[in-house]
Amino acid sequence: MLILNKSLLDKMIAQCKKEYPNEACGILAGKSGRGEKVYEMTNADKSAATFLMDPKEQLKAMKEIRALNLEMIGIYHSHVASCAYPSSHDVEMAFYPEVSYLIVSLKGMNDPVIGSFKIVEGKITEEDINLV
């Protein structure tokens, strides 16, 4: 289960809407499955179908996460026209089996849907999100 403060979720959704029509992406940092900080990343792909985090931004965020004694507990991105479920490309790019993969669907722009998943060796398992 992923534990998220509503303000963190709102920040992710706001970024996803701002980046529309391209996919947005970022990192969720925290401890023991509880999100504590969102790192908005630039989608270097500048694409409506894929995302690739800017490597320099990603390195900077990872250094800060370590310095704060936190962990990368999630990677999030948006789907601009499809549901909140990992695409085959998302599964291919899921290099961190220990983290949650959050997808914000903007299919209904005024009613975004978020899903959280574990992706291990190509197997997708949906996980609950506990909003606190």
Stockholm file with secondary structure:
# STOCKHOLM 1.0

chainA/1-132         MLILNKSLLDKMIAQCKKEYPNEACGILAGKSGRGEKVYEMTNADKSAATFLMDPKEQLKAMKEIRALNLEMIGIYHSHVASCAYPSSHDVEMAFYPEVSYLIVSLKGMNDPVIGSFKIVEGKITEEDINLV
#=GR chainA/1-132 SS CEEECHHHHHHHHHHHHHHTTSCCEEEEEEETTEEEEEEEECBTTCCSSCCCBCHHHHHHHHHHHHHTTCEEEEEEEEESSSCSSCCHHHHHTCCCTTSEEEEEECSSTTSCEEEEEEEETTEEEEECEEEC
#=GC SS_cons         CEEECHHHHHHHHHHHHHHTTSCCEEEEEEETTEEEEEEEECBTTCCSSCCCBCHHHHHHHHHHHHHTTCEEEEEEEEESSSCSSCCHHHHHTCCCTTSEEEEEECSSTTSCEEEEEEEETTEEEEECEEEC
//
